[in-house]
């Protein structure tokens, strides 16, 4: 069986010059650290929270305005483009606010990567598939919000450059990711509520999701960036366990030693357009790099609780 870890070893990364946009974010921070540990020369852009791990050169930047400056200065061999504003709403008016940081920034990073001859690994969003059938196939694009439509447009631009202008572009769609370092969203709020012994208000909680540990997703990103056959493709990342939102919240409260009765199911209304089932078809990715190595759920949740209890809110 193929093993994704085979493509994350130092032999692929030692001395390679890498740029990670959004290196201060949840996934970007761990990605930059793992690349530095593998021996890469890592540069990372940030806006509000700089990367702090050893071996990472930080570059404060606002994209797309600073894209050309950063690329010309770093001249990377591989670019991981993760930086993006996130908006969960479906209101069309948010398109104009989100476009510069999503689509325009992606176009700038893609054009600059093509000019340098760098491999570009673009993290799109699984939400761009949310209007299609389950399990979501990586190429069945049906966006359900301005955010996912703009991310999908960025992926289309990269594929156009790869097809017609020689860009070595890799489009990746990570599915629901959780773990230490996440500071917003349901999982973080659930852990904080459990630690504080206060109620967590949920919808009916029956929505089933695919829960992927951040370490597994980072392994997949690095493996696809190194694999010579990933260029020009669209790859989903995931394969973690499927649980309902309520069941996952209960597991978090168990890990924190908090009573499950504090998880108040049915006290919130669902968001407009929220789907009952959300997980991906990862067979193409698994065939290329092998299934991602997900940790034991109970142990990983305990690690998350311990990390959150020690982290500054």
Secondary structure, 3 states (H helix, E strand, C coil): CCCHHHHCCHHHHCCCEEEEECCCCHHHHHHHHHHHHCCCEEEEEECCCCCCCCCEEEEECCCCCCHHHHHHHHCCCEEEECCCCCCCCCCCCHHHHHHHHHHHHHHHHHHHHHHHCCEEEEECCHHHHCCCCCCECCCCCCCCCHHHHHHHHHHHHHHHHHHHCCCEEEEEEECCEECCCCCCCHHHHHHHHHHHCCCEECCCCCCEEEEEEHHHHHHHHHHHHHCCCCCCCEEEECCCEEEEHHHHHHHHHHHCCCCHHHEECCCCCCCCCCCCEECECCHHHHHHHCCCCCCCHHHHHHHHHHHHHHCCC
